[in-house]
Amino acid sequence: MSKVVPRKERLNWQDYHMLQALVAAQRSPDPNTQVGACIVDIKNRTLGLGYNGFPRGISTSQFPWEREGKDPLKTKYPFVVHAEKNAIYNANSSVAGGTLYVTMYPCNECAKDIIQAGIKEVRYLTNPYKDEWFTRAADRMFQNLDIITIQHKWDTDRILS
């Protein structure tokens, strides 16, 4: 009688959770930037998922999606809720002590919510605005409070197999 053993070639937890964030980003109605977030606890259980979009109940066709304009009320920025905030709002329990996986480095406003929620680690995929003031402010707050920030590196042997 042969003994069947569990397979060893499977996704690591970090890739699994970042893929969850990427899948969540696919729900974003934003025509320019799709961001997703996944919050997990120390046992790697998913606590909350989110993506960038308008607040609940606001139609995606009744508010602007423009990125630029003389009148800020004709751009998306006053209305969009970021993925990180939605993941916190959608959490099924406290996220304190958890890890946030997010497809884009958080801005200063999201950093404040991440801190207030008690999240202790942020793993991000990209940081396209790393030189902007809002990203530098987020980084400064994270560093001041010893919140770990790590850019995600894929285990390509597992992802591609």
N, C-alpha and C positions, 0 to 999 in steps of 0.2 A: 504494500500500500504506500503510495507516494504522499508526501506531505506538501500541501500547497502553502506557500508563504506569501505574505502581503508584498505588493510591489513597492520598490524603494524609489522609483523615478516618478515622483509627484511634485506638484507645486509646493514651494515653501510658503510659509504664512505671509511673508511680506508681499510676494508677487500676487498671491491670492487676494489680499485686501486691496492692493493697488488696482487689480483688475476689476474688483467690485466698484471702486471709485470711477474707473474708466467707463464701465457699463452705466453707472448712474449718470455720468456726463452725457450719455447718448439720449437722455430724456430732456435735456435742456432745449428750450425753444429758441434760444439766442442764435441768430444767424451768423454771428461772428466768433464768439468765444463760448465753448462748452466746457464747463468745469464740473467735476464730480468729487464727492467726498464720502468717506466711510470711516466711522468711528468704531473701534473695537476695545474690549476690555483686556485685562492681563491674561485671560484664558483664550484669547483670540475669537471671542464671540462677538458677532456684529451687533452693535447697539443702535446705530443710526446711519442712514444714507441720505444724501442730499445732492442737488444740482442747482445751478443758477437759473433763476426764473422769477417771474412776478409773484407777489404774495397770493396765497390761496384766494380764489374767487375773482381775481382780476383776469380778464380775458387777454390772451396773448396777442390778440389782434386789435385791441382798443387802446394800447399804449405804444409809444415809439420804441423802436429798436436801434435808432441811429446812435452812432458813437460820438459824433461831433455836431455842434450847432451853436449859434449865438445864444439861443435861449436854452438853458439847461433843461427846462421842462419839455423840450422837444427831443431829448436824448433818453436813453435807457437808464442812465445812472441814478436818478432819484427814485427809481421804482424797483430795480432788480434786487432780489435777495440772493446773496452769495451762497455757494454750495456748502461752505463750512457752517454757516448759520443754519441752513436748512437741515443739515445732518444733526446739529444739536437740537433743533426744534422737533425733529422727527424721531429722536431717540426714544427707545422703549423703556429706559431706566436712566439713572444717573450716569454721566460719562466721566465723572471725576476719576482721575488716575489712568484714563484711557489714552489710546494712541489714535491720532487723526491721520488718515491717508487721504491726500488731496492731490489732484492733478496739476494744480498751480499753487505756487507759494502764496500764503495768505497776505492780505492787505492789513493795514493797521486797524481798521474797524473790525475785521474778523479776528485779528489777534486778541483784541480786547475781550471778545466773546469766548474765544478759546481759553483764555486765562481765567475768566470768570466761571467757566464751566468746569475748571479743574483738570483740563487735559494736560498731560505731562510730556507728550512727545508728538512731533509733527513730522510726518514723512511725506515729502512732496516729489512730484515728477519733474516739473519744470519751474523755472524762475525767470520768465522773460522780462520782468520789470525790476530786476535786482538793483538797478541804480536809481530807481525812482524813490522819492521821499517816503511814500506810503509803505513801501517794502522795507526800506531802511528803518523806519519807525517800528514796524512789526518785529524785525530782527532784534532791534535794541531792547524791546520789551521782553522778548523770548530769552535773550541772553541774560538780562537782569534777573529773571526769575528761574534761571537754569532749566528752561524748557528745551528739551533736545529737539533739534531740527536736523533732519538727514535727507539728502537727496536720494531718491530711490534708484537703485541699480538693479536691472533685471538679471535673473539667473537664466540666461538665454538657453542654456542646455535644457532646462525644464520647460521653458515657454515654447521653444521651437520643436520639441520632440513629440 
